Amino acid sequence: MPTPPESRVLLTGATGGIGQAIARQLLASGAKLLLQGRDANALAALKQRLGHPNAVQTVAADLCVAADRARIADAARHFPGGINTVIHNAGWNQFGLFEEQSVHSIDYTVQLNLQAPMLLTHELLPLLHLQRGAHLVFITSTFGRIGHPGYAAYAAAKFGLTGFAESLRRELSDCDIAVTTLSPRATRTALNPANVVALNAALKVQMDEPAVVASAVVDALRTRPARRQLGWPEKLFVRINAVFPRLVDRALAKQLPLVKRYARS
């Protein structure tokens, strides 16, 4: 099975904080990369910073646009040797109370976090079937396993992505394609505005650096797990939520006044 030195990786959301960390660590491990982002200038700057120009290609495309997804799939087909690994990392979230969010925000959250990776996977599966030991990695979230106030639309999309990946993994169990879901906890990236950082501090929620998530991704390419949850006590909370959700209900009800205060700040 491909390990990082043999991996030819399509990485979505490459210019974000987690995406850049994943790209750096994959390159250090010897992988070849096709980096996707919406901003061609940001992609070019990232490629220059990364070095290794012969190991990196870029494709500027909007994952929510059908024609752009087709261009990504075409770039994957024409990548030397063909892409054998896809890391669905692109994502977006707007922290806030659901009834106070715009319809556009809700729609875009679901499109980018759920619909886009599903449809891009649909485009890429014929190519992956041609590769030995292909691998699909979906970067989900702890909020894809625990519904949390202030993140209703985001959690809905990430729960959906988790369910999609699980169903697809079982559907492909007789094929040579591994499917992994990797669920980070709170991570220090520009995706989190000041009020989210402040809320996490008030709740004493530990935030990982992007490099922690990137290391977990590189390890997942070697070990090919079905699922991996990052962080403690988040691993415990996920298990409690699955078996005793009313305990989590009560704990989050105590935090709700803080969540509402920061959501409206």
N, C-alpha and C positions, 0 to 999 in steps of 0.2 A: 504494500500500500504506500502511496506517496507520503513521505515525511517532508517537512518544510524545504529541504534542499531540492527536492524534486517537485515541489508544489508550484503550479502556475495559477496564480490567484487573481480572481476578480474581486476587488474590495470596493464596496459602495460607501458613500459618505467619507471618502478618504481625506478630505481637507478639514474635518472636524477634529476635536481634541483626541478622542479615542481612535479615530481613523488614522491620524498621523502616527500615533504611538504603535498601532498595529503594523502600519507600513514599515516603520523603522525596525521593529523587531523581526518582522518577516524577512526583510532584506538582510539583516545581520545573520539570519539563519540560512541564507542562500536561496530563498524563494525568488521567483520572477513574478512581477506584479503588473496588473492592469487596473489602474486607479480611476474610479468614477467620482465626479463631483459636478455641481451645476455651473461653477465659475471656472472658465478656461484659464483666466489669469492666475487664480489661486492654485489650480492644478499645476500650471507651469512653474510657479514659485516653489511649490512643494517638491516637484520633481528635481528642481535645481538644488534645494536644500538636502534632499536625500542622497544625492550623488548617484553612483551606479547607473548612469543613463542607459546602458545597454540592457539593464534588468527591469526597467520601468517604462511602461507605456501609459497614456492617459486617454480618457474619453470624457468630454464635457457633455453632459446629458441630464435631463430632468426625468427622474424615475416615474413621475406621475403622468408623463406624456407617452402615448403608445409608440409614436414614431421614434422617440428617443430610446425607448427600451429596445426597439428593433435594432437601432444603431449599436447599442451596447452588446447585444447578442452577436451582431456581425463582427464587432471588434474582438469578441471572445473567440469566435470561430477562426479568425485570421491571426490570432496571437500565436507565435511560434510554438508548435506542439499542441496547441489548443488548450483552453482553460480546463483545468481538472478540479479546481476548488473555487467555491463562491462563498464569500463572507458578506452576509447581508447586515451591514453595520449602520447604514443611513437611518436617521430617525429625527423626530422633532416632537417637542412637547411644550405646552403652555400651561403652567400651573395656575389654577384658579377654580372658583366654584362653578360647577357645570352650568347652572342657570344664568350665570353672568358672562359666559363665553359666547362669542359670536358663532353663528352657523358656519361661517367660512372657516373659523379656527377648528371647530369640531370636524368638519368635512376633511380638511387638510390633514389633521392628525390621523384620521383613519386611513386616508389615501396613502400617505407616505409610510406609515408604520405597519400597515397590514396589506392593503390592496397591491401596492407597488411591488413588494417582495414576492407576493404570490404570483403576480403576472410575469415578473422577470424570471422567476423560477420556471414558469410554464414555457417561456421562450428558450431557456437554457437546457432543459432536461434532454432534448434530443442530442445535444452536444455532449453532455455529461455521460450519457449511456455509451458513448464511444470511447470513453477514457477508462483506464484501469484504476480502480480504487478512488473514484471521484468522491467529493465531499461537499456537502452543503452545511454551512454554519449560520445559524440565525441568532443575532445578538438581540435578546429580548430584554427583560427587566425583572427585578423583584416584583414590580407592580404588574407584571404579567402573571403573577402567582398569588399576589395579595392585593385585593382592591383597597385603595387608599383614598380618603377624602382629599379633594383638590386635584385629583388625577383621573377623573372618571373616564373621559374620552381616551386618554393615553392608556389607561389600564385596560379598557375595552379592546383597543387595538392590539396591545401586547398579549392579552389573554388569547385573542383570536390568532395571533401569530404563533403562540405556543401550541395551541390546538392544531393549527395547520401543520406545523413542523412534526408534531407527534403523529398525526394521521399519515402524513407523507412518508415518514420513516417506516411506519408499519406497511404502507402500500409498496414501498421499495425494498422490503426486507428480503425479497428473493433476487435482488439486483446488486450490482457492485457499486452502490452509491450509499455512503454513510450520511446520516442527517443528525446534526447536533444542535441543541438549543443551549445557549450560554446566557445566564441571567445575572448581570452585574447589579450591585447595590448602588447607592448614590455615588456619583463620580464627579470629580472636580473638572468640569469643562465649561466653556462659554454657553452651553445649552442651559445652564442653571443661572437665572438672574439673581440679583442681590437678595430678594425676599426669600427665595428658596434656600440659599446658603444660610440666611439668618434663621429660618425655620429649622433647618437641620441642626444648627448650633443650639437652638433653644430646646430641641428634643433630644439633644446629645446623640444624633445620628452620625456615625462615622462615614466619612466620604473618602473613597479610594482615589488615588492618582490614576490617570489613563494608562500608565505603564503596567499597573496591576491587571487591568482588563486585557491589555495586549499580551502579557505573559500567559494568561489563561487561554487566550485564543491560540497562541503558538503551541501550547501544551496539548490543546484539544485536537490540533491537526496531527499530532503524533499518536495520541491515545484513542481518538475517535469515540468519545463517550456519547451516549444518547442525550444526556442532559447534564448540566453543571450549574449549580447555584453558587455565587460568590458571596463571601462575607459571613462573619459570625457576629451577632446572633441571628442574622437574616436567614441562615439555613434552618435554624430551629423554628423561627416564626413561620416560615413556609410550611413546615411539617405540622405545626400546631394549627395553622389556618386550614389545612386540608382535613384534619381529624376533628378538631374542636373549634370551629369558626366562631362560636359565641364568645369564647375567651378573647379572641382578637377583636370582636365587636366591642366588648367592654373596654378593652385597653385603648382602642382608637376613639371611643366616645369621650374618654377623659382628655384626649389630645385635641378634640374637635375645636374648642374655643381658640387655641393657639393657631390651628390650621386656618380658621376663618379670619383671624386677625392678620396673619401674614398674607393670606390670599387677597385681602382687600387693601394691603399697604401699598 
